[in-house]
Structures are given as structure tokens and as C-alpha cells.
Amino acid sequence: MVACERTELGQAPIQEDFQEQVAEWKQERMESISDSTGWLRLAGMFWLEEGENSFGSSSEVDIQFPENTISDRAGTFVFENGMVTMRVEEGVEITHEGEPVDEITLYDGDEESEEVRVEHGTLVWFVIIRDDITAIRLFNKENEKADAFTGFPAYPVDPEWARTARYIPNPEGTTVPIVNVLGQQIDAVSPGKIEFTLEGERFTFDGIINSTQLFIIFSDGTNQEETYQAGRYVYVDYPKEGSEYTVIDFNKAYNPPCAYNVFTTCQLPPQQNRLDIAINAGEKRPIDWKGL
């Protein structure tokens, strides 16, 4: 029985439209990250200090938005008792859901609360929480590079890199320590592992819970020269009911946003998801994207 199960691993069965499926995935990813609040248009991330934080486009304010995108002094973010309130200067129009606001609570201290977005001209911003850090995340819809974006360098699509994988559920409540680029650590819920083979060797990745798929953060032997140094991401479908097998398609391995935007807080691969073997599939290291 064990020998039979072991033969299930290897290259996954490929459908006739495999190439088209990967091309469609790439197109959807391109559209997602170049959207009005996609990663390519992220224009700033500003940590809030306790108390009042003035903002605008002047160098005299605490939080400086891009030049010529808003008034020199547009308002104040008040960060008190875990809450963030925005107060708008007279004569400055900032809207929420299309309506001008003079004062609005951007974050009420509850991480489960719905995100509150506000806009001015081409700018969109809201509050993000990263452990003990509270920040304003700012997007600028006007970005010529993002408009012209057609995709990252990538390896040729190869069916060999679509691998049958066995899903191994973890005991309920299992967590995996995940560190981000700021050095912060969280214990991410891990519903299970996937086991697969490459070049005759067996490997296992720990996955992180996601609403519809298993999220894998990994690194491999290509990171030093060809792919992003800190690793890449890939999503894996859960097995269909009655099966323990799924597919990990490394052709869909993609760059974390910190590979092409400095205003992000990407998660790094846990030690057990770091491979020495080279995975010559998926997106390569971005070129000339830092500083967007």
C-alpha cells in the first residue's frame, strides 16, 4: 500500500490547455498588481507616532505624501489608544465612499473591523497594522511604470514543474513561526503540509491557512542569482473531497511585493521551506522596479 502511494508523486497529469491556463494566471496576476491599489502603485508606508501626525506634501509635515499630489498641509492623523482618526484641514477635499469628510475614524482599534479607505485626487490610503506597528499605506493611481507593466521576467513554462503533491493535514491548532522583513514574528495557522518530489528526492513544505487555498512561502537554489533573494510564493489548491492529492505548480511561483516595492512588509520562508535544489520555474527577479 505504501509503495503504491509513493508512485502517485512526480509530474502531475497535464491538461491540453496547460499553457493557456498558466498564461491566464499570469494575466490575472499582472492586472491585480497593476490595479488602482495594486502593489505596483504603492507609493508610501508611514509609521504613526502616538498623538498627532500632520500630513501633506510639504517637507514641514510629519508624514510627507508625494510632491504636488495634495496640499502642503492636508490634515492630521491622531493616533491614540490604538485608534486612528483623520482630521482634514479646511479647504482640503478628502473623500470616503465618494463623500467629503472633515473627520473620520480610519481605524477603531479592532483588527477585525472593515478597512476604511479615503481618497484625494489620484491618492488612496488606509491604515495597516503590523504587530505593534500602526501605519498609513498610500497608493497613487497615477504611475506611468505601472501603466506600462507587462509582467516580470520568468522561466519558460514547463509541465515538468507541475508536481503531484500529497496533502498531510496538521493537528488542529498547529502554527508555524513566520518572520517578516521588519523582523516581526507571528505564529501563522498551518492546516497542513504538502509532500512532493523533485529530481528523485522527496520534499515537504509547511503551508499557511488561506481562505480558499494553501499558501506556501519558499526559497530555493535560484535565489542567489536569478530569482528574488528572499524567496517566492505559490498557492496550492486543497485536495478534492475524498482525495489526499493536489498539485503544486512552480510555473505559478511569484515574487513577493517586497521584490519590487520598498513600502511592503513581506513574510519570509520558514526554515523548513528552504531548499538547496534549484526550481527553475515561475517568476524571476524583477528588474528596475525598486522605488516605485
Beta strands, then each sheet from edge to edge (+ up, - down):
strand 1: 10-11
strand 2: 42-47
strand 3: 51-56
strand 4: 63-64
strand 5: 75-80
strand 6: 83-88
strand 7: 95-96
strand 8: 99-100
strand 9: 103-107
strand 10: 118-120
strand 11: 123-130
strand 12: 133-140
strand 13: 162-169
strand 14: 175-179
strand 15: 185-189
strand 16: 192-198
strand 17: 201-206
strand 18: 213-218
strand 19: 232-237
strand 20: 245-249
sheet 1: 1+ 13- 16+ 17-
sheet 2: 1+ 13- 20+
sheet 3: 2+ 12- 11+ 10-
sheet 4: 4+ 3+ 5- 6+ 9-
sheet 5: 7+ 8-
sheet 6: 14+ 15-
sheet 7: 18+ 19-
end
